[in-house]
Amino acid sequence: MNNLYHLTQKVLTAAGGSPRYGDYRTDLLKKLLVIKGGTPDRNDNEPSLWRKIATAVGASVDHLDGTWECLFKLAQGANHDDSEWQLMNKLWRRGFNTFSAPLVPPAAPTNLDGIDITDVQFTLTFDEVVGATSYKLDVGDGFDFSVFVPGFENLTIAGSPFNVTGLTTASIYAVRLRAVSPEGTSEDSETILVSTA
């Protein structure tokens, strides 16, 4: 029967690593961590290495999780009554669970400006955000967003520049944006005030 050390060798080999004669189990885990994109520390022990491995592949790990808890999260088909050996065996035979990377929404747009201002419209320009697929525009009637200009609450726009029309002469408008990507929606941008002529 494979012991835990030999199972760790097999897990490392299955992940594309190369165990060497004389490697301790922590040496094997450090190699596995590097393969998974993590960085080992000289003082890492076995539980801390498993926590780093789990984190590197996208598992949610508590700082108090030990080896068993990490293996339970990592091994495909893990059961609550599995021993550490059974979890290692599943990790070797079935592979790692797949975890979704955390979604990171885009940054908020910057450098908003109102140009080409007339009595009833202006052109909004801004620095577009890398990865954004569209933007949400709010135009408030006044100094804030307690009342929106009709049609300009959470309006989807493609990018910069964008013409804001249908305004009133000699009025002040608050303007803000959010960037949208497949990962989510950004926080609000800074608010700018634009006065029509």
C-alpha positions as CSV (number, residue, x, y, z in Angstrom):
1,M,0.0,0.0,0.0
2,N,1.3,3.5,-0.8
3,N,2.2,5.5,2.2
4,L,1.6,9.3,2.4
5,Y,5.2,10.0,1.3
6,H,4.9,7.9,-1.8
7,L,1.4,9.3,-2.6
8,T,2.9,12.8,-2.3
9,Q,5.6,11.8,-4.9
10,K,2.8,10.5,-7.2
11,V,0.8,13.7,-6.8
12,L,3.9,15.7,-7.7
13,T,4.7,13.6,-10.7
14,A,1.1,13.7,-11.9
15,A,1.3,17.6,-11.7
16,G,4.5,17.5,-13.9
17,G,7.1,17.7,-11.1
18,S,10.1,15.5,-10.6
19,P,10.7,14.0,-7.1
20,R,14.4,13.4,-6.3
21,Y,15.9,10.8,-4.0
22,G,16.3,12.3,-0.6
23,D,13.5,14.8,-0.9
24,Y,11.5,15.2,2.3
25,R,7.7,15.4,2.1
26,T,8.0,19.2,2.6
27,D,10.4,19.3,-0.4
28,L,7.9,17.6,-2.5
29,L,5.2,20.0,-1.4
30,K,7.4,23.0,-2.2
31,K,7.9,21.7,-5.7
32,L,4.1,21.1,-6.1
33,L,3.5,24.7,-4.8
34,V,5.8,26.2,-7.4
35,I,4.1,24.2,-10.2
36,K,0.8,25.6,-9.0
37,G,2.1,29.1,-9.1
38,G,2.9,29.7,-5.5
39,T,6.0,30.7,-3.6
40,P,7.4,28.6,-0.8
41,D,9.1,30.0,2.2
42,R,12.1,28.4,4.0
43,N,10.1,28.1,7.2
44,D,7.0,26.5,5.6
45,N,5.8,23.3,7.3
46,E,3.4,20.8,5.8
47,P,0.1,22.5,6.8
48,S,1.3,25.9,5.6
49,L,2.4,24.4,2.3
50,W,-0.9,22.8,1.7
51,R,-2.7,26.1,2.6
52,K,-0.5,27.8,0.0
53,I,-1.1,25.1,-2.6
54,A,-4.9,25.4,-2.0
55,T,-4.8,29.2,-2.3
56,A,-2.7,29.0,-5.5
57,V,-5.4,26.9,-7.2
58,G,-8.2,29.1,-6.1
59,A,-9.6,27.3,-3.0
60,S,-10.9,29.3,-0.1
61,V,-8.6,28.5,2.8
62,D,-8.7,29.6,6.5
63,H,-5.4,30.3,8.2
64,L,-6.2,27.6,10.7
65,D,-6.8,24.9,8.1
66,G,-4.5,21.9,8.5
67,T,-3.4,19.3,6.1
68,W,-6.7,17.3,6.2
69,E,-8.8,20.4,5.6
70,C,-6.8,21.5,2.6
71,L,-6.7,18.0,1.1
72,F,-10.5,17.8,1.6
73,K,-10.9,21.0,-0.4
74,L,-8.4,19.9,-3.1
75,A,-9.2,16.3,-3.8
76,Q,-12.0,15.5,-6.3
77,G,-14.6,13.2,-4.8
78,A,-13.5,14.0,-1.2
79,N,-15.8,12.8,1.6
80,H,-16.0,14.0,5.2
81,D,-15.1,10.6,6.6
82,D,-12.0,10.2,4.3
83,S,-8.7,9.8,6.0
84,E,-5.7,11.8,5.0
85,W,-4.4,8.8,3.1
86,Q,-7.7,8.4,1.3
87,L,-7.7,12.1,0.4
88,M,-4.1,11.9,-1.0
89,N,-5.1,8.8,-3.0
90,K,-8.0,10.7,-4.5
91,L,-5.8,13.7,-5.2
92,W,-3.4,11.4,-7.1
93,R,-6.0,9.3,-8.9
94,R,-8.7,11.9,-9.7
95,G,-6.7,15.2,-9.6
96,F,-7.3,18.6,-8.1
97,N,-10.7,20.2,-7.9
98,T,-11.1,23.1,-10.2
99,F,-11.9,26.4,-8.7
100,S,-13.1,29.6,-10.3
101,A,-10.7,32.5,-10.0
102,P,-12.2,35.3,-8.1
103,L,-13.9,37.8,-10.3
104,V,-12.2,41.2,-10.3
105,P,-14.4,44.1,-11.6
106,P,-12.8,46.8,-13.7
107,A,-11.4,50.0,-12.4
108,A,-13.6,53.1,-12.5
109,P,-13.2,55.4,-15.4
110,T,-11.1,58.5,-14.9
111,N,-10.5,62.0,-16.3
112,L,-14.2,62.7,-17.0
113,D,-14.7,66.0,-18.8
114,G,-17.5,67.9,-20.4
115,I,-16.5,69.6,-23.7
116,D,-18.2,71.4,-26.6
117,I,-20.8,72.7,-24.3
118,T,-23.9,74.4,-25.8
119,D,-27.2,75.6,-24.2
120,V,-28.8,72.1,-24.5
121,Q,-25.9,69.5,-24.8
122,F,-22.3,68.7,-24.1
123,T,-19.8,66.0,-25.1
124,L,-18.6,63.7,-22.3
125,T,-15.0,62.4,-22.7
126,F,-13.1,60.1,-20.3
127,D,-10.2,57.6,-20.2
128,E,-11.6,54.2,-21.2
129,V,-10.8,51.3,-19.0
130,V,-8.8,48.3,-20.2
131,G,-11.1,45.2,-20.3
132,A,-14.3,47.3,-20.2
133,T,-17.0,46.3,-22.7
134,S,-19.4,49.2,-22.0
135,Y,-20.1,51.9,-19.5
136,K,-23.0,53.0,-17.3
137,L,-23.7,56.8,-17.3
138,D,-25.6,58.8,-14.7
139,V,-26.5,62.4,-15.3
140,G,-28.1,64.2,-12.3
141,D,-30.3,67.3,-12.7
142,G,-28.4,69.6,-10.3
143,F,-25.4,69.1,-8.0
144,D,-26.1,65.5,-7.2
145,F,-28.1,62.4,-8.3
146,S,-31.3,62.9,-6.2
147,V,-33.1,63.6,-9.6
148,F,-31.8,62.1,-12.9
149,V,-32.1,63.7,-16.3
150,P,-34.8,61.5,-18.1
151,G,-33.0,58.7,-19.9
152,F,-29.7,59.2,-18.2
153,E,-29.9,56.9,-15.2
154,N,-27.7,53.9,-15.5
155,L,-27.6,54.4,-19.3
156,T,-25.4,52.0,-21.2
157,I,-22.9,53.7,-23.5
158,A,-20.1,52.2,-25.7
159,G,-17.3,54.6,-24.8
160,S,-15.7,58.0,-25.1
161,P,-16.7,60.5,-26.5
162,F,-20.5,60.5,-25.8
163,N,-23.0,63.3,-26.5
164,V,-25.3,64.2,-23.7
165,T,-28.4,65.9,-25.2
166,G,-31.8,67.2,-24.2
167,L,-30.6,69.5,-21.5
168,T,-31.8,72.9,-20.3
169,T,-30.2,76.2,-20.8
170,A,-28.0,77.6,-18.0
171,S,-28.3,74.6,-15.8
172,I,-25.9,72.5,-13.8
173,Y,-25.6,68.7,-14.2
174,A,-23.7,66.1,-12.2
175,V,-22.1,63.3,-14.2
176,R,-20.6,60.0,-13.2
177,L,-19.7,56.7,-14.9
178,R,-19.1,53.0,-14.1
179,A,-17.1,50.6,-16.3
180,V,-18.7,47.2,-17.1
181,S,-16.8,44.0,-18.0
182,P,-17.6,40.3,-17.9
183,E,-16.1,40.3,-14.4
184,G,-18.6,42.9,-13.1
185,T,-19.2,46.6,-12.7
186,S,-16.7,49.1,-11.3
187,E,-17.3,51.6,-8.5
188,D,-18.6,55.0,-9.5
189,S,-16.1,57.4,-11.1
190,E,-15.5,60.8,-9.6
191,T,-18.4,63.1,-10.1
192,I,-18.0,66.2,-12.4
193,L,-20.3,69.1,-12.7
194,V,-21.1,70.5,-16.2
195,S,-22.9,73.8,-16.7
196,T,-24.8,74.5,-20.0
197,A,-24.5,77.8,-21.6
